Amino acid sequence: MPRLMLRDDPWERLAPLLPGKVTDGGVSAKDNRLFLDVIEVD
C-alpha cells in the first residue's frame, strides 16, 4: 500500500490548530506534520 503524505494546503489550515506552535509554552512534539502523516484514516 503506498503511503500518502499530507499536502501543503491542508497542512496550512491544520497547523495553527495543533499544539506545539512556537507560541505555546513548554515542550511538545517536534514535528506535528510527521505525526499526522503517520495516522491512517479510512
PDB file of N, H, CA, C and O in Angstrom:
ATOM      1  N   MET A   1       0.850  -1.168   0.000  1.00  0.00           N
ATOM      2  CA  MET A   1       0.000   0.000   0.000  1.00  0.00           C
ATOM      3  C   MET A   1       0.904   1.242   0.000  1.00  0.00           C
ATOM      4  O   MET A   1       1.778   1.374   0.857  1.00  0.00           O
ATOM      5  N   PRO A   2       0.693   2.142  -0.954  1.00  0.00           N
ATOM      6  CA  PRO A   2       1.526   3.341  -0.982  1.00  0.00           C
ATOM      7  C   PRO A   2       1.184   4.299   0.151  1.00  0.00           C
ATOM      8  O   PRO A   2       0.027   4.412   0.557  1.00  0.00           O
ATOM      9  N   ARG A   3       2.192   4.978   0.650  1.00  0.00           N
ATOM     10  H   ARG A   3       3.132   4.886   0.320  1.00  0.00           H
ATOM     11  CA  ARG A   3       1.974   5.978   1.712  1.00  0.00           C
ATOM     12  C   ARG A   3       1.530   7.286   1.089  1.00  0.00           C
ATOM     13  O   ARG A   3       2.071   7.716   0.070  1.00  0.00           O
ATOM     14  N   LEU A   4       0.572   7.896   1.689  1.00  0.00           N
ATOM     15  H   LEU A   4       0.133   7.547   2.516  1.00  0.00           H
ATOM     16  CA  LEU A   4       0.127   9.209   1.251  1.00  0.00           C
ATOM     17  C   LEU A   4       0.660  10.241   2.223  1.00  0.00           C
ATOM     18  O   LEU A   4       0.685  10.013   3.432  1.00  0.00           O
ATOM     19  N   MET A   5       1.082  11.366   1.696  1.00  0.00           N
ATOM     20  H   MET A   5       1.061  11.551   0.714  1.00  0.00           H
ATOM     21  CA  MET A   5       1.588  12.433   2.555  1.00  0.00           C
ATOM     22  C   MET A   5       0.624  13.609   2.506  1.00  0.00           C
ATOM     23  O   MET A   5      -0.009  13.870   1.484  1.00  0.00           O
ATOM     24  N   LEU A   6       0.526  14.297   3.602  1.00  0.00           N
ATOM     25  H   LEU A   6       1.041  14.085   4.433  1.00  0.00           H
ATOM     26  CA  LEU A   6      -0.338  15.460   3.722  1.00  0.00           C
ATOM     27  C   LEU A   6       0.179  16.574   2.813  1.00  0.00           C
ATOM     28  O   LEU A   6       1.339  16.978   2.901  1.00  0.00           O
ATOM     29  N   ARG A   7      -0.698  17.061   1.942  1.00  0.00           N
ATOM     30  H   ARG A   7      -1.640  16.734   1.870  1.00  0.00           H
ATOM     31  CA  ARG A   7      -0.311  18.149   1.040  1.00  0.00           C
ATOM     32  C   ARG A   7      -0.161  19.449   1.822  1.00  0.00           C
ATOM     33  O   ARG A   7      -0.610  19.551   2.964  1.00  0.00           O
ATOM     34  N   ASP A   8       0.471  20.435   1.202  1.00  0.00           N
ATOM     35  H   ASP A   8       0.835  20.352   0.274  1.00  0.00           H
ATOM     36  CA  ASP A   8       0.737  21.712   1.868  1.00  0.00           C
ATOM     37  C   ASP A   8      -0.531  22.488   2.191  1.00  0.00           C
ATOM     38  O   ASP A   8      -0.611  23.103   3.255  1.00  0.00           O
ATOM     39  N   ASP A   9      -1.531  22.479   1.303  1.00  0.00           N
ATOM     40  H   ASP A   9      -1.466  21.979   0.439  1.00  0.00           H
ATOM     41  CA  ASP A   9      -2.725  23.296   1.549  1.00  0.00           C
ATOM     42  C   ASP A   9      -3.518  22.831   2.773  1.00  0.00           C
ATOM     43  O   ASP A   9      -3.913  23.679   3.574  1.00  0.00           O
ATOM     44  N   PRO A  10      -3.774  21.521   2.965  1.00  0.00           N
ATOM     45  CA  PRO A  10      -4.454  21.127   4.207  1.00  0.00           C
ATOM     46  C   PRO A  10      -3.574  21.359   5.442  1.00  0.00           C
ATOM     47  O   PRO A  10      -4.078  21.707   6.509  1.00  0.00           O
ATOM     48  N   TRP A  11      -2.266  21.165   5.292  1.00  0.00           N
ATOM     49  H   TRP A  11      -1.857  20.882   4.425  1.00  0.00           H
ATOM     50  CA  TRP A  11      -1.363  21.371   6.430  1.00  0.00           C
ATOM     51  C   TRP A  11      -1.419  22.815   6.909  1.00  0.00           C
ATOM     52  O   TRP A  11      -1.416  23.065   8.114  1.00  0.00           O
ATOM     53  N   GLU A  12      -1.470  23.758   5.994  1.00  0.00           N
ATOM     54  H   GLU A  12      -1.472  23.555   5.015  1.00  0.00           H
ATOM     55  CA  GLU A  12      -1.516  25.165   6.373  1.00  0.00           C
ATOM     56  C   GLU A  12      -2.778  25.508   7.151  1.00  0.00           C
ATOM     57  O   GLU A  12      -2.768  26.412   7.987  1.00  0.00           O
ATOM     58  N   ARG A  13      -3.870  24.788   6.879  1.00  0.00           N
ATOM     59  H   ARG A  13      -3.878  24.054   6.200  1.00  0.00           H
ATOM     60  CA  ARG A  13      -5.107  25.017   7.633  1.00  0.00           C
ATOM     61  C   ARG A  13      -5.076  24.332   8.995  1.00  0.00           C
ATOM     62  O   ARG A  13      -5.647  24.844   9.958  1.00  0.00           O
ATOM     63  N   LEU A  14      -4.414  23.179   9.085  1.00  0.00           N
ATOM     64  H   LEU A  14      -3.950  22.763   8.302  1.00  0.00           H
ATOM     65  CA  LEU A  14      -4.392  22.409  10.335  1.00  0.00           C
ATOM     66  C   LEU A  14      -3.325  22.873  11.324  1.00  0.00           C
ATOM     67  O   LEU A  14      -3.551  22.826  12.533  1.00  0.00           O
ATOM     68  N   ALA A  15      -2.194  23.310  10.846  1.00  0.00           N
ATOM     69  H   ALA A  15      -2.010  23.349   9.864  1.00  0.00           H
ATOM     70  CA  ALA A  15      -1.055  23.627  11.711  1.00  0.00           C
ATOM     71  C   ALA A  15      -1.397  24.578  12.861  1.00  0.00           C
ATOM     72  O   ALA A  15      -0.970  24.329  13.988  1.00  0.00           O
ATOM     73  N   PRO A  16      -2.149  25.657  12.622  1.00  0.00           N
ATOM     74  CA  PRO A  16      -2.440  26.569  13.736  1.00  0.00           C
ATOM     75  C   PRO A  16      -3.332  25.962  14.819  1.00  0.00           C
ATOM     76  O   PRO A  16      -3.401  26.493  15.928  1.00  0.00           O
ATOM     77  N   LEU A  17      -4.010  24.864  14.515  1.00  0.00           N
ATOM     78  H   LEU A  17      -3.953  24.432  13.614  1.00  0.00           H
ATOM     79  CA  LEU A  17      -4.922  24.246  15.474  1.00  0.00           C
ATOM     80  C   LEU A  17      -4.226  23.244  16.394  1.00  0.00           C
ATOM     81  O   LEU A  17      -4.790  22.848  17.414  1.00  0.00           O
ATOM     82  N   LEU A  18      -3.023  22.838  16.048  1.00  0.00           N
ATOM     83  H   LEU A  18      -2.565  23.160  15.220  1.00  0.00           H
ATOM     84  CA  LEU A  18      -2.324  21.794  16.798  1.00  0.00           C
ATOM     85  C   LEU A  18      -1.423  22.378  17.870  1.00  0.00           C
ATOM     86  O   LEU A  18      -0.895  23.479  17.709  1.00  0.00           O
ATOM     87  N   PRO A  19      -1.239  21.634  18.986  1.00  0.00           N
ATOM     88  CA  PRO A  19      -0.284  22.085  19.998  1.00  0.00           C
ATOM     89  C   PRO A  19       1.132  21.965  19.447  1.00  0.00           C
ATOM     90  O   PRO A  19       1.377  21.215  18.502  1.00  0.00           O
ATOM     91  N   GLY A  20       2.052  22.703  20.038  1.00  0.00           N
ATOM     92  H   GLY A  20       1.852  23.313  20.805  1.00  0.00           H
ATOM     93  CA  GLY A  20       3.446  22.620  19.615  1.00  0.00           C
ATOM     94  C   GLY A  20       3.870  23.784  18.744  1.00  0.00           C
ATOM     95  O   GLY A  20       4.923  23.734  18.107  1.00  0.00           O
ATOM     96  N   LYS A  21       3.064  24.831  18.710  1.00  0.00           N
ATOM     97  H   LYS A  21       2.209  24.872  19.228  1.00  0.00           H
ATOM     98  CA  LYS A  21       3.441  26.019  17.958  1.00  0.00           C
ATOM     99  C   LYS A  21       4.522  26.772  18.727  1.00  0.00           C
ATOM    100  O   LYS A  21       4.705  26.551  19.925  1.00  0.00           O
ATOM    101  N   VAL A  22       5.224  27.645  18.055  1.00  0.00           N
ATOM    102  H   VAL A  22       5.076  27.825  17.083  1.00  0.00           H
ATOM    103  CA  VAL A  22       6.275  28.442  18.688  1.00  0.00           C
ATOM    104  C   VAL A  22       5.705  29.252  19.849  1.00  0.00           C
ATOM    105  O   VAL A  22       6.400  29.493  20.836  1.00  0.00           O
ATOM    106  N   THR A  23       4.455  29.668  19.738  1.00  0.00           N
ATOM    107  H   THR A  23       3.891  29.472  18.936  1.00  0.00           H
ATOM    108  CA  THR A  23       3.832  30.484  20.778  1.00  0.00           C
ATOM    109  C   THR A  23       3.376  29.682  21.996  1.00  0.00           C
ATOM    110  O   THR A  23       3.036  30.272  23.022  1.00  0.00           O
ATOM    111  N   ASP A  24       3.362  28.354  21.908  1.00  0.00           N
ATOM    112  H   ASP A  24       3.639  27.875  21.075  1.00  0.00           H
ATOM    113  CA  ASP A  24       2.959  27.504  23.038  1.00  0.00           C
ATOM    114  C   ASP A  24       4.135  27.317  23.996  1.00  0.00           C
ATOM    115  O   ASP A  24       5.275  27.133  23.570  1.00  0.00           O
ATOM    116  N   GLY A  25       3.841  27.367  25.289  1.00  0.00           N
ATOM    117  H   GLY A  25       2.915  27.517  25.635  1.00  0.00           H
ATOM    118  CA  GLY A  25       4.890  27.157  26.283  1.00  0.00           C
ATOM    119  C   GLY A  25       5.174  25.684  26.504  1.00  0.00           C
ATOM    120  O   GLY A  25       4.366  24.827  26.146  1.00  0.00           O
ATOM    121  N   GLY A  26       6.305  25.397  27.084  1.00  0.00           N
ATOM    122  H   GLY A  26       6.961  26.093  27.375  1.00  0.00           H
ATOM    123  CA  GLY A  26       6.649  24.016  27.426  1.00  0.00           C
ATOM    124  C   GLY A  26       7.217  23.240  26.258  1.00  0.00           C
ATOM    125  O   GLY A  26       7.517  23.801  25.205  1.00  0.00           O
ATOM    126  N   VAL A  27       7.360  21.938  26.461  1.00  0.00           N
ATOM    127  H   VAL A  27       7.116  21.482  27.317  1.00  0.00           H
ATOM    128  CA  VAL A  27       7.918  21.059  25.437  1.00  0.00           C
ATOM    129  C   VAL A  27       6.778  20.292  24.795  1.00  0.00           C
ATOM    130  O   VAL A  27       5.880  19.811  25.486  1.00  0.00           O
ATOM    131  N   SER A  28       6.811  20.177  23.485  1.00  0.00           N
ATOM    132  H   SER A  28       7.541  20.568  22.924  1.00  0.00           H
ATOM    133  CA  SER A  28       5.775  19.418  22.788  1.00  0.00           C
ATOM    134  C   SER A  28       6.395  18.703  21.597  1.00  0.00           C
ATOM    135  O   SER A  28       7.617  18.661  21.453  1.00  0.00           O
ATOM    136  N   ALA A  29       5.569  18.160  20.774  1.00  0.00           N
ATOM    137  H   ALA A  29       4.576  18.194  20.891  1.00  0.00           H
ATOM    138  CA  ALA A  29       6.028  17.399  19.610  1.00  0.00           C
ATOM    139  C   ALA A  29       6.986  18.220  18.757  1.00  0.00           C
ATOM    140  O   ALA A  29       6.817  19.431  18.610  1.00  0.00           O
ATOM    141  N   LYS A  30       7.975  17.567  18.206  1.00  0.00           N
ATOM    142  H   LYS A  30       8.112  16.584  18.325  1.00  0.00           H
ATOM    143  CA  LYS A  30       8.936  18.258  17.363  1.00  0.00           C
ATOM    144  C   LYS A  30       8.415  18.408  15.934  1.00  0.00           C
ATOM    145  O   LYS A  30       8.795  19.348  15.235  1.00  0.00           O
ATOM    146  N   ASP A  31       7.551  17.496  15.492  1.00  0.00           N
ATOM    147  H   ASP A  31       7.242  16.733  16.060  1.00  0.00           H
ATOM    148  CA  ASP A  31       7.085  17.540  14.106  1.00  0.00           C
ATOM    149  C   ASP A  31       5.635  17.074  14.028  1.00  0.00           C
ATOM    150  O   ASP A  31       5.364  15.888  13.838  1.00  0.00           O
ATOM    151  N   ASN A  32       4.709  18.014  14.174  1.00  0.00           N
ATOM    152  H   ASN A  32       4.929  18.978  14.327  1.00  0.00           H
ATOM    153  CA  ASN A  32       3.289  17.663  14.111  1.00  0.00           C
ATOM    154  C   ASN A  32       2.885  17.146  12.741  1.00  0.00           C
ATOM    155  O   ASN A  32       2.000  16.296  12.639  1.00  0.00           O
ATOM    156  N   ARG A  33       3.513  17.640  11.696  1.00  0.00           N
ATOM    157  H   ARG A  33       4.232  18.330  11.779  1.00  0.00           H
ATOM    158  CA  ARG A  33       3.153  17.200  10.348  1.00  0.00           C
ATOM    159  C   ARG A  33       3.502  15.728  10.162  1.00  0.00           C
ATOM    160  O   ARG A  33       2.717  14.975   9.584  1.00  0.00           O
ATOM    161  N   LEU A  34       4.647  15.318  10.635  1.00  0.00           N
ATOM    162  H   LEU A  34       5.284  15.929  11.104  1.00  0.00           H
ATOM    163  CA  LEU A  34       5.033  13.906  10.553  1.00  0.00           C
ATOM    164  C   LEU A  34       4.046  13.050  11.323  1.00  0.00           C
ATOM    165  O   LEU A  34       3.655  11.980  10.856  1.00  0.00           O
ATOM    166  N   PHE A  35       3.638  13.510  12.501  1.00  0.00           N
ATOM    167  H   PHE A  35       3.956  14.379  12.880  1.00  0.00           H
ATOM    168  CA  PHE A  35       2.648  12.778  13.303  1.00  0.00           C
ATOM    169  C   PHE A  35       1.360  12.574  12.514  1.00  0.00           C
ATOM    170  O   PHE A  35       0.810  11.473  12.500  1.00  0.00           O
ATOM    171  N   LEU A  36       0.876  13.625  11.858  1.00  0.00           N
ATOM    172  H   LEU A  36       1.323  14.519  11.869  1.00  0.00           H
ATOM    173  CA  LEU A  36      -0.343  13.490  11.065  1.00  0.00           C
ATOM    174  C   LEU A  36      -0.158  12.587   9.860  1.00  0.00           C
ATOM    175  O   LEU A  36      -1.095  11.895   9.462  1.00  0.00           O
ATOM    176  N   ASP A  37       1.024  12.578   9.275  1.00  0.00           N
ATOM    177  H   ASP A  37       1.785  13.140   9.598  1.00  0.00           H
ATOM    178  CA  ASP A  37       1.302  11.688   8.150  1.00  0.00           C
ATOM    179  C   ASP A  37       1.248  10.219   8.570  1.00  0.00           C
ATOM    180  O   ASP A  37       0.911   9.351   7.765  1.00  0.00           O
ATOM    181  N   VAL A  38       1.577   9.949   9.816  1.00  0.00           N
ATOM    182  H   VAL A  38       1.851  10.655  10.470  1.00  0.00           H
ATOM    183  CA  VAL A  38       1.601   8.564  10.301  1.00  0.00           C
ATOM    184  C   VAL A  38       0.195   8.028  10.542  1.00  0.00           C
ATOM    185  O   VAL A  38      -0.057   6.834  10.381  1.00  0.00           O
ATOM    186  N   ILE A  39      -0.722   8.917  10.928  1.00  0.00           N
ATOM    187  H   ILE A  39      -0.517   9.887  11.058  1.00  0.00           H
ATOM    188  CA  ILE A  39      -2.083   8.494  11.218  1.00  0.00           C
ATOM    189  C   ILE A  39      -2.772   8.089   9.925  1.00  0.00           C
ATOM    190  O   ILE A  39      -2.801   8.858   8.964  1.00  0.00           O
ATOM    191  N   GLU A  40      -3.317   6.905   9.900  1.00  0.00           N
ATOM    192  H   GLU A  40      -3.294   6.280  10.680  1.00  0.00           H
ATOM    193  CA  GLU A  40      -4.032   6.409   8.727  1.00  0.00           C
ATOM    194  C   GLU A  40      -5.520   6.597   8.954  1.00  0.00           C
ATOM    195  O   GLU A  40      -6.057   6.134   9.961  1.00  0.00           O
ATOM    196  N   VAL A  41      -6.178   7.254   8.054  1.00  0.00           N
ATOM    197  H   VAL A  41      -5.743   7.629   7.236  1.00  0.00           H
ATOM    198  CA  VAL A  41      -7.613   7.465   8.155  1.00  0.00           C
ATOM    199  C   VAL A  41      -8.293   6.662   7.077  1.00  0.00           C
ATOM    200  O   VAL A  41      -7.949   6.768   5.900  1.00  0.00           O
ATOM    201  N   ASP A  42      -9.256   5.860   7.475  1.00  0.00           N
ATOM    202  H   ASP A  42      -9.536   5.773   8.432  1.00  0.00           H
ATOM    203  CA  ASP A  42     -10.007   5.050   6.485  1.00  0.00           C
ATOM    204  C   ASP A  42     -11.320   5.695   6.166  1.00  0.00           C
ATOM    205  O   ASP A  42     -12.087   5.168   5.360  1.00  0.00           O
TER     206      ASP A  42
END
